[in-house]
């Protein structure tokens, strides 16, 4: 059965085996054929061309802000970029799902934020109370810029931070920091969802025909050390997009390459509405997916391709399809995480 639309429980999640996650980065490995996007709501009058959201979502978890008598109440945290065509922004949205009182009488707030807790009635399949953190304005982005957009979430006991990057190489960053850890995400963050979705309230992001997107999620358990990550078929958000998942999802796992370098703990998956689309990690016969090479390889997995030319310190870079020295590998091949502005 086709897994479509993506969202509302359908998708691929990056799950950290050892956790907890201290930061995560969602981006697009490639985008082809995306020439238009529209957020379609259950109320047709709300349909809005050119609008969408990027969401990097954490798993739900227990929190002391839920009343002790509310057994089904739990917390959720979303790092969001809303591209709404008017006053687009990046921010963090905090949730108390299945909160037992629609008046949301919650005393905890975010320092230096005037937003109050609000009730959501559940048109997207959930109900509860939510509050938005600091909202940093961002210039509207067109769907043609999607490949250059990425969203990161940083988590610590002293600060939560959402960061949107809008231009590859230019490091054009927009950050939205919130002091503290309102819900206690802290040691509870073990799963990450990232994708392009409808704007809000269960909306579907209708993408133009012939669109294929390869989405990637990188997770960090501290200092970008090596840590096992798995690719799990599930979803978190109530919003959707109109693409179909194209299995398999694949894990990319390599590094660190030496002192001062970073490990890559990543999943990649393909979603498309183009006829005949195949997964980026669907390997031809006689080859297999090599997590350490980020590619289908015909030599046995783990075989070193770099034996000559540059010397014994060569490392294969799948992005550039060539061998690099240790210093070149760190500068040119490894995933470079954005730092908060």
N, C-alpha and C positions, 0 to 999 in steps of 0.2 A: 504494500500500500504506500503510495507517495506520501512523504512527510511534508505536508504543506497545509496552510501557510506556516512559515517559521514564526515561533513565538507562542505565547499562551500555552506553555508546557512542552512545545516542540523545539528542539535545538540540540546543540552540543555544548557541554559545560567543561571547563577545565577544573579538575578536582585535584587538590594537593594532598598527597598521601600522608605526609608527615606534618605539614602546617605548623603553626598558623600562618596565613598569608599576611605579609606586611604591605605589599603593594601589588598592583596588577596593571597591565597595559593592553588595551584592545586596539587593533589596527587592521588595515586591509592589505593583505599580501598582493592582491591584484583586483582590479575592477574593470570589466569590459562590458560595453553595450548599454551602460546606464545613462540614458539621456533625459529621463524625466522621473519624477516621484511625486505622489500625492497622498496625503493622509486622509483616509476614508473612515468616517465615524459612523456609528449606528444611526445617528441623525444626519441624513444627507445634507441638510443645510449647513452643517459644520465642516463638510469636506473642504480641504484646503490644499491647493496645488503648490508644489515646491517646498512643503514643510515635512519635517521628519525629526526623529530624535536619535541620538546615539546614547546607548545605555551600557554601563558596566555595573553589573548587579552582583551583590553578595548573596550567599545562602541565608535563609532565615535562621534565627537563633534565639535562645531564651534571654530575657532581660528583666531586671528588677523594676522597670517601669510598668510592667504588666501587674495588675492586681493578683495577689496570691490565690484568690478564688477563681480566677479566669484561666482554666486549665489549657484552653486552646489558643490563648494569646501568645504571640511571639513577635520578635523584631525583624525588620528588614532594612537594608541600606542600599541606596542606588546612587551611583555617580552618573550625572546626566548632562548631556548637551541638548537643549531644545532649540531647533532651528525653525522658529515659528513665523519668519518673514517680517516680523515687526520689532520685537525687543528680545532677540535671541540671547541666551545666557547659558553658562555652565554653573552647576551647583550640585549639592548633595541633598537627596530627599530621604528623610528618615520615617520609618513606618512602625506602627504598632498594629499588627494585623489581628483581626478578631478581637479587638478591644471591646469590652462589654458595655460601654456607655457612649452613645453617639454625641454626647455633649463634650467629649474629650477633656475631662477635667484633670489634665496632666500638668503637674507643677514644673517639671523640668523643661528648660528652654536652652537655646544656644546663646552663648555669650555674645553681646553686641549685635544680636539679630532681632529685629522687631516682629518677625513672623510668629504667628500663633498656631497651635495645633488645630487642624481642621478634620472634619469627618468626611470619609469617602464611602459612598453607599454601595459600591461593589458591582458596577456595570461590567467590569472586566473580570469578574469571577472572584473578587475578594472584597472585604470591607474592613474598615478600621480607621485609625487616626494617623495623620501624617503632618510633618512640618518641614519646610524648606530651609536650608542653611543660606549662607551668603550667596548671592546671585551676581556673578560677574558678567557684565555685558560682553557680547561677542558679535562682530559683524556677521550678517547673514551669509551662509555658504550655499552655493548651488550644488546640485547633485553631481555636476561634472568635476567637483573638487573632492568627491568622497574618498578617492584613493589617498589623498594627502591628509585626511583627518584621522586623528587618533585620540583616544581618551584614556587617562590614567587615574587610578584611585590609590591614595596613600593612607595608611591606617597606623595610628599609634595611640598610646594612652593619653597623649597630650594634644593631638591634633588629627583631624580628618581633612583630606585635601583632594579636590578634583582638579585635574589639569587637562585642558584641551589643547592639542597641537594642530595648527591649521595649514602649515606649509612644510613640505618635506625639505630638509636641509636648512631652511631659514630659521628654525627653532622659534616660530611665532607662537608663543604660549599664552594661555589665559588660565589663571589659577583662581580657585574659590576655596579658601581655607576656613575651617570651623575649629575653634579651640575645643579641646577636650575630646571625650569619646562618649557622646550622649547616650547611646544605646548599649555600649559595651561590646562593640564589634571585636575589638582587641584580639583575644585568643580564640574567638569563635569563627574567624573567617577561614573557610576551607574550600569554597567553591566560587567560581567566577563565570558569569555569563556576559558576553559582549556581542552587540550586533547593531544594525540600523533597523529602527522600528518606526511605527506610527507615532504621531506627536504625543498623544496622551489618551487617557480614558478608554483604553482598549482599542485605539485606532489601528488600522492596518495601513502600512506603507506600501502603496501600489507602485511598483517599479515598472519602467518601460519594458516592452518585450525584447528578448534577446540579451537580457542582463545575466551576467555570471560574476559572482563575487567569491573570492577566497578570503576568509576571515581568519585572523590569528589572535590568540590570547596568550600573553606571557605572564607568568606568575613569579613572585619573589617571596621567599620565606626569610629574608634578611641577608643583606650584603650580596645579593644575587649569587648565592652559593648553589651548587647542584642539589636538586631535590626532585624526587619522582613525581610526575604529574600524569593523570589519566584523562581520557576523553570519554565523557559520560553522556548518553542520549537522554536529555531532559531539558526543561526550561524553567525560568523563574518569573519573568515579567508577564503582564497581562496584554501588552501591545504585541503587534505582529508585523511581518512583512509578507509580500506576495510570492516569495521565492520558495523553491523546494529544496530540501536538503539532498545532497548527492553524496552518499557514503562511498568509501569509508572516511571517517575522521582519523587524523594521524597525529602522533606525538613527535615532537622534535626535542631532542635532549642531547646537549653536548657542552663541553667546557666544565669548569674554567680551563683556559689553555695555559695558564701560568700565573705567576704573581701579578696582581693588579688587573687581571681580566675577569670577565663575568661569565657565569654559566647561563645557558639558555634552557628554560623550562617552559615549553610552548606546545599548544595544540594548533592544528590547521584544519579547516574544513571548508568545503565548497557548497555553495547554494546558487540556484540558477532557475530561470524560467525559459532558457534556450533549449530547443530540441537537441537531444544527443549529448548534452553536457556530461562530462566525466569528472570525477574527483581528482584534485591535484595530486593525491597520493594513491591513485589506482595504478598499480605498477604493471607493465607488460609482462608477458610470460618470460620466465627465466630470470626475472629480476625481483627484487624485494625492497620494501621501504626500509631505509636505514635511518633511524632517529638521529644518529650522530652526524649524518651527512646531509640531512634535510633533502633527501632525493631518493629516487629509485636507483638501485645499484646492481650491476651484474656481478662484480666480485662479491665474495662472501661478506656479510655485514661485519663491519669493523676493519676490513682490509684497508691498509694505509695506501692511498693513491700517490702520495708524494715521496718518492724515493730519490729523485735526482734533480739536478739543476740548482736549487737554492740551498741545499744542504739538509742536515738531519733535523733542523727545527721547523721544517715546512709543515703547514697545516692546510688541509683541503677546505676551501670556502665554497659551499654550494651556490651561494647567491651570485658569485662572480665566475663560478665554474673554472677555478684555477687554484694553484697552490700559492700560499703566502707565507712570509716569515712571521715569527711570533709578533713582532711589532706591527706589521701590516695587518695581521689578522685582527688584533685588538682594535685598530683604528678604522678598518674598512669593512670587516665582516660581522663582528659581534653586534648583536642588538644593543643599541644605545638608548638607555632609559632616559626620559625627560626628567629634569630636576625641577622642583617647584620654583616658580619665579620669585 
